[in-house]
Amino acid sequence: MTTYRKLGRSGLHLFPIGLGSMQFGWSADEPTSQAIMDAYYEAGGNFIDTADIYTTWTEGNPGGVSEEIIGRWIKARGNRNDIVIATKVRGPMGQFGGEGRKSVHQREGLSRRWVMQACEDSLRRLQVDYIDLYQAHWIDNQTPIEETLEALTELVKRGYVRYIGCSNYSAWRLMQALWTSDRRGLEAFVSIQPEYSLLSPTRANFERELMRVCEAYEIGIVPWSPLGGGMLTGKYRRGQPLPESVRADENARRRFSDRNFDIVETLEAVAGRHGAKPAQVALAWLLAQPMMTSPIIGANNVTQLGELLGTLELQLSPEDLGEITRVSDWERARTELET
């Protein structure tokens, strides 16, 4: 039986694998997206993550399409109380993110004006009365953190939001936010959604400082791209032509290195010993890390989703975990060698 995981200090308990929805209305049409959510829900899944800007970078998408698809699914299934809905605010809305930029009609950022409006817009698109986890998508250095946290606190007081979190924050920005909340008696972030996977330098970028903050202050971790944009699925081979994928060129540019292919090949070796898939091994390693709550995966079809959910049946040994940790390890500076 699946054990749900507590999100930091919050009262939310999440399925160990979260369902990301960036694909909805992009690489997965609405019928496919609804079928994916059906399969996830039937497997016991309860954590669906989205964002208001999904997916403004595609032709004809002004943003909010993913939220609308999720909203129609929840309304049709009547399962609102079974689902933890997480969405985000910060990014620029409108076709290709350009609507109202640098004008009084600007629709982006973390100002009080936009946070309050964006939340109401998300509630309408999702067709719900409240959002379980409302996240600052990334930092807005044009807005004081006090203003953002005060606006988020007001949303909690109004009952529009249950808990608040952040995404893509550096360690010092997260600490600044936690300190401000404590000093001013405001709602505090209960979670962070960082990019985190076994790949280099992604693993080090998170573990170097952010992981320590999460452990010390009991911040839940719900990482995005836990499979490195598909790199850790094993579909990319050292020295081989690129497969057909919307992310193939990005992966070749950002993630191809001898070090990362060593990691992929180690995952394949471990997977072979268990009759598993490399992606399952990569997710299982993440689930064994401190404060890890629910890695967020994306799926373009039900078959792909089912394979990833198979991770929960995989039991890696301490030796397996150690082998994966060693091949993906990173060099520590003297200040990082605390014991």
C-alpha positions as CSV (number, residue, x, y, z in Angstrom):
1,M,0.0,0.0,0.0
2,T,1.3,3.4,-1.0
3,T,2.4,5.7,1.9
4,Y,1.6,9.3,1.3
5,R,4.3,11.8,2.4
6,K,3.8,14.9,4.5
7,L,4.8,18.1,2.7
8,G,7.2,19.8,5.1
9,R,5.5,21.3,8.2
10,S,2.1,21.6,6.3
11,G,-1.0,19.4,6.8
12,L,-0.8,18.2,3.2
13,H,0.0,14.6,2.5
14,L,1.1,13.9,-1.1
15,F,1.3,10.8,-3.3
16,P,5.1,10.0,-3.6
17,I,5.0,11.0,-7.3
18,G,3.4,14.2,-8.4
19,L,1.8,14.7,-11.8
20,G,3.1,17.7,-13.7
21,S,0.8,19.3,-16.3
22,M,3.1,21.4,-18.5
23,Q,2.3,19.0,-21.3
24,F,-1.5,19.6,-21.1
25,G,-2.6,21.5,-24.1
26,W,0.9,21.3,-25.6
27,S,2.3,17.9,-26.3
28,A,-0.8,16.2,-24.9
29,D,-4.2,17.3,-26.2
30,E,-7.2,17.6,-23.8
31,P,-8.6,14.0,-24.2
32,T,-5.1,12.6,-23.6
33,S,-4.5,14.9,-20.7
34,Q,-7.8,13.8,-19.1
35,A,-6.9,10.2,-19.6
36,I,-3.5,10.7,-18.0
37,M,-5.2,12.3,-14.9
38,D,-7.7,9.4,-14.8
39,A,-4.9,6.9,-14.7
40,Y,-3.0,8.8,-12.1
41,Y,-6.0,9.2,-9.9
42,E,-6.9,5.5,-10.2
43,A,-3.4,4.6,-9.1
44,G,-3.9,6.6,-5.9
45,G,-2.3,9.8,-7.1
46,N,-3.5,13.0,-5.5
47,F,-0.9,15.7,-6.3
48,I,-1.4,17.7,-9.6
49,D,1.0,20.6,-10.2
50,T,0.4,23.3,-12.8
51,A,1.1,27.0,-13.4
52,D,-0.7,30.0,-14.8
53,I,1.7,30.4,-17.6
54,Y,1.4,26.9,-19.0
55,T,2.0,27.1,-21.9
56,T,2.4,30.6,-23.2
57,W,5.4,29.6,-25.3
58,T,3.3,27.7,-27.8
59,E,1.4,29.2,-30.7
60,G,-2.2,30.3,-29.8
61,N,-1.8,29.7,-26.0
62,P,-2.3,32.8,-23.9
63,G,-1.6,30.9,-20.7
64,G,-3.9,29.2,-18.3
65,V,-4.8,26.4,-20.7
66,S,-3.4,23.6,-18.4
67,E,-5.3,25.0,-15.4
68,E,-8.5,25.0,-17.5
69,I,-8.0,21.4,-18.6
70,I,-7.5,20.4,-14.9
71,G,-10.5,22.4,-13.9
72,R,-12.8,20.7,-16.4
73,W,-11.5,17.3,-15.3
74,I,-12.1,17.9,-11.6
75,K,-15.6,19.3,-12.2
76,A,-16.5,16.3,-14.4
77,R,-15.1,13.8,-11.9
78,G,-16.4,15.5,-8.8
79,N,-13.2,14.6,-6.9
80,R,-12.0,18.0,-5.6
81,N,-11.6,16.8,-2.1
82,D,-9.3,14.0,-3.2
83,I,-6.9,16.2,-5.1
84,V,-4.1,18.5,-3.9
85,I,-3.9,21.3,-6.5
86,A,-0.7,23.2,-6.7
87,T,-0.3,26.2,-9.1
88,K,2.1,29.0,-9.5
89,V,2.3,32.8,-10.0
90,R,5.0,35.0,-11.4
91,G,5.5,34.4,-15.1
92,P,4.3,36.7,-17.9
93,M,0.9,35.9,-19.3
94,G,-0.3,36.3,-22.8
95,Q,0.9,34.9,-26.1
96,F,4.6,34.3,-25.8
97,G,4.5,36.1,-22.4
98,G,4.2,39.6,-23.8
99,E,0.8,40.8,-22.6
100,G,0.9,44.2,-21.1
101,R,4.6,44.1,-20.4
102,K,6.0,47.4,-19.0
103,S,2.6,49.0,-18.9
104,V,-0.2,49.5,-16.4
105,H,-1.7,46.3,-17.8
106,Q,1.3,44.1,-17.1
107,R,0.3,40.6,-16.1
108,E,3.3,39.2,-14.3
109,G,5.5,39.4,-11.2
110,L,5.0,39.1,-7.5
111,S,3.5,42.4,-6.6
112,R,0.4,42.6,-4.4
113,R,-1.6,43.8,-7.3
114,W,-0.7,40.9,-9.6
115,V,-0.6,38.1,-6.9
116,M,-4.2,38.9,-5.8
117,Q,-5.4,39.1,-9.4
118,A,-3.5,36.1,-10.6
119,C,-4.9,33.9,-7.8
120,E,-8.5,34.9,-8.6
121,D,-7.8,34.1,-12.3
122,S,-6.4,30.7,-11.4
123,L,-9.3,29.9,-9.1
124,R,-11.7,30.7,-12.0
125,R,-9.8,28.6,-14.5
126,L,-9.5,25.7,-12.1
127,Q,-13.2,26.0,-11.1
128,V,-12.4,25.6,-7.4
129,D,-12.9,27.6,-4.3
130,Y,-9.3,27.3,-3.0
131,I,-5.8,26.3,-4.1
132,D,-4.0,23.8,-1.8
133,L,-0.5,25.0,-2.6
134,Y,0.2,28.4,-4.2
135,Q,3.8,28.9,-5.3
136,A,5.9,31.8,-6.3
137,H,7.3,30.5,-9.6
138,W,10.6,32.3,-9.3
139,I,11.9,35.4,-7.7
140,D,10.7,38.9,-8.6
141,N,13.6,41.2,-7.8
142,Q,11.4,44.2,-8.6
143,T,9.1,43.5,-5.7
144,P,10.2,43.5,-2.0
145,I,9.8,40.0,-0.4
146,E,7.6,41.6,2.3
147,E,5.0,42.8,-0.2
148,T,4.8,39.3,-1.8
149,L,4.5,37.5,1.5
150,E,1.9,39.9,2.8
151,A,-0.2,39.3,-0.4
152,L,0.2,35.6,0.0
153,T,-0.8,35.8,3.6
154,E,-3.9,37.8,2.7
155,L,-4.9,35.0,0.3
156,V,-4.6,32.4,3.1
157,K,-6.7,34.6,5.4
158,R,-9.4,34.9,2.7
159,G,-9.5,31.2,2.3
160,Y,-8.3,31.3,-1.3
161,V,-5.1,29.4,-0.5
162,R,-4.2,26.8,2.0
163,Y,-0.4,26.8,2.0
164,I,2.3,28.7,0.1
165,G,5.5,27.5,-1.5
166,C,8.2,28.7,-3.8
167,S,10.0,27.4,-6.9
168,N,13.4,28.1,-8.3
169,Y,14.6,30.1,-5.3
170,S,18.3,30.2,-4.3
171,A,19.2,29.3,-0.8
172,W,19.7,32.9,0.3
173,R,16.4,34.0,-1.2
174,L,14.6,31.1,0.6
175,M,16.3,32.0,3.8
176,Q,15.3,35.7,3.3
177,A,11.7,34.7,2.8
178,L,11.7,32.4,5.9
179,W,13.3,35.1,8.0
180,T,10.8,37.8,6.8
181,S,7.9,35.5,7.5
182,D,9.2,34.8,11.0
183,R,10.0,38.5,11.8
184,R,6.7,39.8,10.5
185,G,4.4,37.0,11.5
186,L,3.5,36.2,7.9
187,E,2.7,32.9,6.3
188,A,5.8,30.9,5.5
189,F,6.8,28.8,2.5
190,V,6.2,25.1,3.4
191,S,7.9,23.8,0.2
192,I,10.2,24.4,-2.6
193,Q,10.0,23.2,-6.2
194,P,13.6,23.2,-7.5
195,E,15.2,21.6,-10.5
196,Y,16.7,18.5,-9.0
197,S,18.0,15.3,-10.6
198,L,21.1,13.1,-10.7
199,L,22.6,15.0,-13.6
200,S,25.6,17.3,-13.3
201,P,25.6,20.1,-12.4
202,T,21.9,19.9,-11.4
203,R,22.4,17.7,-8.4
204,A,25.1,19.9,-6.9
205,N,23.2,23.0,-7.6
206,F,20.5,21.8,-5.3
207,E,22.4,19.9,-2.7
208,R,25.1,22.5,-2.1
209,E,23.0,24.8,0.0
210,L,19.3,24.4,-0.7
211,M,19.0,20.9,0.6
212,R,20.6,22.0,3.9
213,V,18.0,24.8,4.3
214,C,15.2,22.3,3.6
215,E,16.5,19.8,6.2
216,A,17.1,22.5,8.9
217,Y,13.7,24.2,8.4
218,E,11.6,21.2,7.4
219,I,10.8,22.5,3.9
220,G,9.1,19.9,1.6
221,I,10.8,19.2,-1.7
222,V,8.7,18.7,-4.9
223,P,11.3,18.9,-7.7
224,W,10.7,19.5,-11.3
225,S,12.5,17.7,-14.1
226,P,13.6,14.8,-11.9
227,L,14.4,12.9,-15.1
228,G,16.5,15.8,-16.6
229,G,14.2,16.5,-19.5
230,G,14.2,12.8,-20.4
231,M,18.0,12.4,-20.2
232,L,17.7,9.9,-17.4
233,T,15.2,7.7,-19.2
234,G,18.0,6.2,-21.3
235,K,16.6,7.3,-24.7
236,Y,19.8,9.3,-25.4
237,R,22.9,7.3,-26.1
238,R,26.5,8.3,-26.1
239,G,27.6,9.1,-29.6
240,Q,24.3,8.2,-31.1
241,P,21.9,10.4,-33.2
242,L,19.2,12.3,-31.3
243,P,15.8,10.7,-31.0
244,E,12.7,12.6,-32.0
245,S,11.7,14.7,-29.0
246,V,10.6,18.3,-28.3
247,R,13.5,18.5,-25.9
248,A,16.2,16.7,-27.8
249,D,18.1,19.9,-28.9
250,E,17.9,21.4,-25.4
251,N,19.2,18.2,-23.8
252,A,22.1,18.0,-26.3
253,R,23.0,21.6,-25.5
254,R,22.5,21.5,-21.7
255,R,22.9,18.0,-20.5
256,F,25.2,16.0,-22.8
257,S,28.5,15.3,-21.2
258,D,30.7,12.2,-20.5
259,R,29.8,12.6,-16.8
260,N,26.1,12.5,-17.4
261,F,26.3,9.6,-19.8
262,D,28.2,7.7,-17.1
263,I,25.3,8.4,-14.8
264,V,22.8,7.1,-17.4
265,E,24.8,4.0,-18.0
266,T,24.9,3.3,-14.2
267,L,21.2,3.7,-14.0
268,E,20.8,1.2,-16.9
269,A,23.1,-1.3,-15.1
270,V,21.1,-1.0,-11.8
271,A,17.8,-1.2,-13.7
272,G,19.0,-4.4,-15.4
273,R,19.6,-6.1,-12.1
274,H,16.0,-5.3,-11.0
275,G,14.1,-5.8,-14.3
276,A,13.3,-2.1,-14.1
277,K,13.7,1.0,-16.3
278,P,16.5,3.7,-15.8
279,A,13.8,6.3,-15.2
280,Q,12.4,4.3,-12.4
281,V,15.8,3.9,-10.8
282,A,16.4,7.7,-11.0
283,L,13.1,8.4,-9.3
284,A,13.7,5.8,-6.7
285,W,17.0,7.4,-5.8
286,L,15.4,10.8,-5.4
287,L,12.7,9.4,-3.2
288,A,15.4,8.1,-0.8
289,Q,16.8,11.7,-0.3
290,P,16.2,13.8,2.9
291,M,13.0,15.9,3.0
292,M,12.0,14.6,-0.5
293,T,8.2,14.6,-0.7
294,S,7.1,14.1,-4.3
295,P,9.1,14.4,-7.5
296,I,6.9,15.9,-10.3
297,I,6.9,13.9,-13.5
298,G,5.3,14.7,-16.8
299,A,3.7,12.2,-19.2
300,N,2.5,12.5,-22.8
301,N,0.4,9.4,-22.6
302,V,-1.0,6.9,-20.2
303,T,1.6,4.2,-21.1
304,Q,4.4,6.6,-20.2
305,L,2.7,7.5,-16.9
306,G,2.2,3.8,-16.0
307,E,5.8,3.1,-16.5
308,L,6.9,6.0,-14.2
309,L,4.4,5.0,-11.5
310,G,6.0,1.6,-11.5
311,T,8.8,3.3,-9.5
312,L,6.8,2.7,-6.4
313,E,7.2,-1.0,-6.7
314,L,11.0,-0.8,-7.0
315,Q,13.1,-1.5,-3.9
316,L,16.7,-0.4,-4.3
317,S,19.3,-1.8,-2.0
318,P,21.7,0.3,0.0
319,E,24.4,-0.9,-2.4
320,D,22.3,0.3,-5.4
321,L,21.8,3.7,-3.9
322,G,25.5,4.0,-3.0
323,E,26.6,3.2,-6.5
324,I,24.3,5.8,-8.0
325,T,25.3,8.4,-5.4
326,R,29.0,7.8,-6.2
327,V,28.7,8.1,-9.9
328,S,26.7,11.4,-9.7
329,D,28.6,12.8,-6.7
330,W,30.1,16.3,-6.8
331,E,33.2,18.0,-5.4
332,R,32.8,19.8,-2.1
333,A,34.5,23.0,-1.1
334,R,36.0,23.2,2.4
335,T,33.0,25.1,3.7
336,E,30.7,22.3,2.5
337,L,32.5,19.6,4.5
338,E,30.5,20.1,7.7
339,T,29.8,17.1,9.8
